[in-house]
């Protein structure tokens, strides 16, 4: 596993998709499946609401608008391009982010409901969240991703599970990180049978915790809603549902008596600014991707793309360093093999000294590195402990192997009488981890990065 993503809301799923489609092995761990996350309760119209900072949000939002506009042209995604109005009973100016919407225009007075004096009309992507979340999950799994439902009680328990961990915990990052700047903004919506609405409608006049909006999704309409900051209640409240329906019906009488199909509640993860950054995490990296407020759907693809680019750079840098070390060892190994033809009983001045790893030295002054014997042994084998040619190969003791969980390798379970091998076992125990490179060069045990002076190698001798 290359990456472990925490959270399966829209931000966790899109992050997992971008990483998995980049060729990485990705697992998403979530306390609840996607259809039970906050995302399922979203109105899901593209828009950068209750989120900051404006400059970064605009870039991420632009990416989200482009991706979702393309998804709207694909069947089965749950996304479509929807037109509608955002209106007020008082003069109002368009949001800063509406510059990304080329079709934005002021409403004609005839387009405004009774009592409203200003507004604008525009077209933007709108997602039917149950369908959209199902599409995202299927796309993630088709890219080779794995989703597991299991609670995460602390970030500390994740250390060492993957080189990269991405925190997409939403509002629950408040306790998981912890981050006191994260606050829930409760949203409750009502799903009713569609009496014929085709365009969305948003009224910005209501005082918190109230807001009125209507988003048609085929045969259903999502009616909202609330903006109740600091409220952690995830159960639908009947009196709130009644008020939501009444407010919407007062604007569009067709909704009076509409059949109620369901209720949803979600906790928007509000934070003054989205947290999108990385930090060291044990031997790996921890990325934070939370605090999207009411714009999770709108920002998810832009933030996911930023993380995928950052992770690719970090893993590339790590791979480059590792490849450099392997190349140096391979160069030494090749030289050593060609040099051994002259003498196998002792190291001659023409035989190259292996690359320096630093760290603890043995009696001969060389780095304390032991070699494991190949299947069947070798007539002559370079002893990594003193870097001389020994007439027979050292065999690694069961004690040494048990310390690195490698007892299962049958050819390594032979008894050893070499006191020098026991010395290496003590060194390895003290250093706690190493890399075991077999003749094939395959790593079968230990942890990266290997501590200095305890790399166990087996040069492939002919």
Residue pairs with C-beta under 8 A, 6 or more apart in sequence:
1 25
1 26
1 27
1 161
1 162
2 19
2 24
2 25
2 26
2 162
2 163
2 164
2 315
3 16
3 19
3 24
3 25
3 26
3 27
3 162
3 163
3 164
3 165
3 166
3 311
4 26
4 27
4 28
4 29
4 158
4 161
4 162
4 164
4 165
4 166
5 12
5 15
5 16
5 19
5 26
5 27
5 28
5 29
5 165
5 166
5 168
6 12
6 28
6 29
6 30
6 152
6 158
6 165
6 166
6 167
6 168
6 169
6 176
7 28
7 30
7 37
7 167
7 168
7 169
7 170
7 172
7 290
8 28
8 30
8 32
8 33
8 34
8 37
8 137
8 147
9 34
9 37
9 38
9 39
9 168
9 170
9 296
10 37
10 39
10 42
10 132
10 133
10 136
10 296
10 297
10 300
11 168
11 170
11 289
11 290
11 292
11 296
11 299
11 300
11 303
11 304
12 28
12 30
12 166
12 168
13 28
13 34
13 133
13 136
13 137
13 140
13 300
14 136
14 300
14 301
14 303
14 304
15 166
15 168
15 289
15 300
15 303
15 304
15 307
15 308
16 26
16 28
16 140
16 145
16 147
17 136
17 139
17 140
17 143
17 145
17 304
18 301
18 304
18 305
18 307
18 308
19 26
19 166
19 304
19 307
19 308
19 311
20 26
20 140
20 143
20 144
20 145
21 143
22 308
22 311
22 312
24 311
24 315
25 144
26 140
26 143
26 144
26 145
26 146
27 145
27 146
27 147
27 148
27 162
28 140
28 145
28 146
28 147
28 148
29 148
29 150
29 152
30 37
30 147
30 148
30 149
30 150
31 149
31 150
31 151
31 152
31 172
32 149
33 147
33 149
34 40
34 133
34 134
34 136
34 137
35 130
35 133
35 134
37 133
37 170
37 266
38 170
38 171
38 266
38 267
38 268
38 269
38 296
39 129
39 133
39 266
39 296
39 297
40 129
40 130
40 133
40 264
40 266
41 129
41 187
41 188
41 189
41 264
41 265
41 266
42 127
42 129
42 187
42 266
42 296
42 297
43 189
43 213
43 215
43 222
43 224
43 225
44 126
44 127
44 128
44 129
44 132
44 215
44 297
45 82
45 84
45 124
45 125
45 126
45 200
45 202
45 215
46 61
46 64
46 65
46 68
46 124
46 125
46 126
46 297
46 298
47 95
47 97
47 124
47 294
47 295
47 298
48 57
48 58
48 61
48 95
48 97
48 295
48 298
48 299
49 293
49 294
49 295
49 298
50 185
50 227
50 268
50 270
50 293
50 294
50 295
51 57
51 274
51 291
51 292
51 293
51 294
51 295
51 299
52 272
52 273
52 274
53 273
53 274
54 96
54 97
56 274
56 276
57 97
57 274
57 295
57 299
58 96
58 97
58 100
59 302
60 274
60 299
60 301
60 302
60 303
60 306
61 97
61 100
61 295
61 298
61 299
61 302
62 100
62 302
63 301
63 302
63 305
64 297
64 298
64 299
64 300
64 301
64 302
65 100
65 101
65 124
65 125
65 298
67 301
68 79
68 125
68 127
68 297
68 298
68 301
69 81
69 125
71 77
71 79
71 125
72 79
72 80
72 81
72 125
76 131
76 135
77 131
77 132
77 135
78 127
78 128
78 129
78 130
78 131
78 132
78 133
78 134
78 135
79 125
79 126
79 127
79 128
79 132
80 125
80 126
81 123
81 124
81 125
81 126
82 123
82 124
82 125
82 126
82 199
82 200
82 215
82 216
83 121
83 122
83 123
83 199
83 200
84 121
84 122
84 199
84 200
84 201
84 202
85 107
85 111
85 112
85 119
85 120
85 121
85 199
85 200
85 201
85 202
86 119
86 120
86 122
86 202
86 204
87 107
87 112
87 113
87 116
87 118
87 119
87 201
87 202
87 203
87 204
88 116
88 117
88 118
88 119
88 203
88 204
88 205
89 115
89 116
89 117
89 205
90 117
90 118
90 205
91 117
91 118
92 118
92 119
92 204
94 104
94 120
98 104
98 120
98 122
101 122
101 123
101 124
103 122
103 123
104 120
104 121
104 122
105 120
105 121
105 122
106 118
106 119
106 120
106 121
107 118
107 119
107 120
107 121
111 119
111 121
112 118
112 119
113 251
113 252
116 203
126 200
126 215
126 217
127 297
128 217
128 218
129 297
132 297
137 147
140 147
141 147
152 158
152 169
152 176
154 176
155 165
155 167
155 176
155 177
155 281
155 286
158 165
159 281
159 282
159 284
160 282
160 283
160 284
160 447
162 284
163 283
163 284
163 285
163 315
163 318
164 284
164 285
164 286
164 287
164 311
164 314
164 315
165 281
165 284
165 285
165 286
165 287
166 286
166 287
166 289
166 307
166 311
167 173
167 176
167 177
167 286
167 287
167 288
167 289
167 290
168 289
168 290
169 176
169 177
169 290
170 267
170 269
170 290
170 292
170 296
171 182
171 183
171 184
171 267
171 268
171 269
171 270
173 179
173 182
173 269
173 275
173 288
173 290
173 291
174 180
174 182
174 183
174 184
177 288
179 271
179 275
179 290
179 291
181 271
181 272
181 291
182 269
182 270
182 271
182 290
182 291
183 229
183 230
183 270
183 271
184 229
184 230
184 231
184 232
184 267
184 268
184 269
184 270
185 227
185 228
185 229
185 231
185 267
185 268
185 270
185 293
185 294
186 209
186 226
186 227
186 228
186 229
186 231
186 232
186 233
186 234
186 265
186 266
186 267
186 268
187 224
187 225
187 226
187 227
187 228
187 265
187 266
187 267
187 268
187 294
188 224
188 225
188 226
188 236
188 237
188 240
188 241
188 244
188 263
188 264
188 265
189 222
189 223
189 224
189 225
189 244
189 263
189 264
189 265
190 222
190 223
190 224
190 241
190 244
190 245
190 260
190 262
190 263
191 220
191 221
191 222
191 223
191 260
191 261
191 262
191 263
191 264
192 220
192 221
192 223
192 245
192 255
192 258
192 259
192 260
192 261
193 219
193 220
193 221
193 258
193 259
193 261
194 216
194 217
194 218
194 219
194 220
194 221
195 221
195 254
195 255
195 258
196 254
197 214
197 216
197 221
197 252
197 254
197 255
198 216
199 216
200 213
200 214
200 215
200 216
201 212
201 213
201 214
201 251
201 252
202 211
202 212
202 213
203 211
203 212
203 213
203 251
204 211
205 212
206 212
206 247
208 227
208 228
208 229
209 226
209 227
209 228
209 229
209 231
210 226
210 227
210 243
210 247
211 224
211 225
211 226
211 227
212 224
212 225
212 244
212 247
212 248
212 251
213 223
213 224
213 225
214 221
214 222
214 223
214 224
214 248
214 251
214 252
214 255
215 221
215 222
215 224
216 222
220 261
221 255
221 258
223 244
223 245
223 248
223 255
224 244
225 244
226 240
226 244
229 270
232 267
233 265
234 265
234 266
234 267
235 265
236 263
236 264
236 265
241 260
241 263
245 255
245 258
245 260
248 255
249 255
249 256
249 258
268 293
268 294
268 296
269 290
269 291
269 292
269 293
269 296
270 291
270 293
270 294
271 290
271 291
271 293
272 291
273 291
274 290
274 291
274 292
274 293
274 299
274 303
275 288
275 289
275 290
275 291
276 287
276 288
276 289
276 303
276 306
276 307
277 287
277 288
278 285
278 286
278 287
278 288
278 310
278 314
279 285
279 286
279 288
280 286
283 447
283 448
283 449
285 311
285 314
287 307
287 310
287 311
289 303
289 304
289 307
292 299
292 300
292 303
322 448
325 355
326 441
328 355
329 354
329 355
329 457
332 352
332 353
332 354
332 355
333 459
333 460
335 352
336 351
336 352
336 354
336 382
336 459
337 459
337 460
337 461
337 462
339 348
339 350
339 351
339 352
340 351
340 380
340 382
340 389
340 461
342 348
342 350
343 389
344 379
344 380
344 389
344 391
345 380
345 389
345 391
346 388
346 389
347 387
347 388
347 389
353 366
353 387
354 367
354 369
354 384
354 387
356 367
357 367
357 369
357 452
357 453
357 455
358 367
358 452
358 453
359 367
359 368
359 451
359 452
359 453
359 454
360 367
360 368
360 427
360 452
360 453
360 454
361 367
361 368
361 453
362 368
362 385
362 386
362 423
363 386
364 385
364 386
364 387
364 388
366 385
366 386
366 387
367 452
367 453
368 385
368 424
368 427
368 453
368 454
369 384
369 385
369 453
369 454
369 455
369 456
369 457
370 384
370 385
370 394
370 396
370 420
370 421
370 424
370 428
370 456
371 381
371 382
371 383
371 384
371 385
371 393
371 394
371 456
371 457
371 458
371 459
372 394
372 395
372 396
372 412
372 436
372 438
372 456
372 457
372 458
373 381
373 393
373 394
373 395
373 396
373 411
373 458
374 381
374 393
374 411
374 438
374 439
374 458
374 460
374 461
375 411
376 411
377 392
377 393
377 395
378 392
378 393
378 461
379 391
379 392
380 389
380 390
380 391
380 392
380 461
381 389
381 390
381 392
381 393
381 394
381 459
381 461
382 388
382 389
382 390
382 459
382 461
383 389
383 390
383 394
383 420
384 456
384 457
385 394
385 420
385 423
385 424
394 416
394 418
394 420
394 421
395 412
395 414
395 415
395 416
395 418
395 421
396 412
396 416
396 421
396 424
396 425
396 456
397 415
397 416
397 421
397 422
397 425
398 407
398 413
398 415
399 422
399 425
400 421
400 424
400 425
400 428
401 407
401 409
401 412
401 413
403 425
403 428
403 429
404 428
404 433
404 434
404 436
404 445
404 446
405 445
406 412
406 436
406 444
406 445
407 413
409 444
416 422
424 456
427 453
427 454
428 434
428 454
428 456
431 451
431 453
431 454
432 451
433 446
433 447
433 450
433 451
433 454
434 445
434 446
434 450
434 451
434 454
434 455
434 456
435 443
435 445
435 446
435 448
435 450
435 455
435 456
436 443
436 444
436 445
436 446
436 456
437 443
437 455
437 456
437 457
437 458
438 444
438 458
439 458
439 460
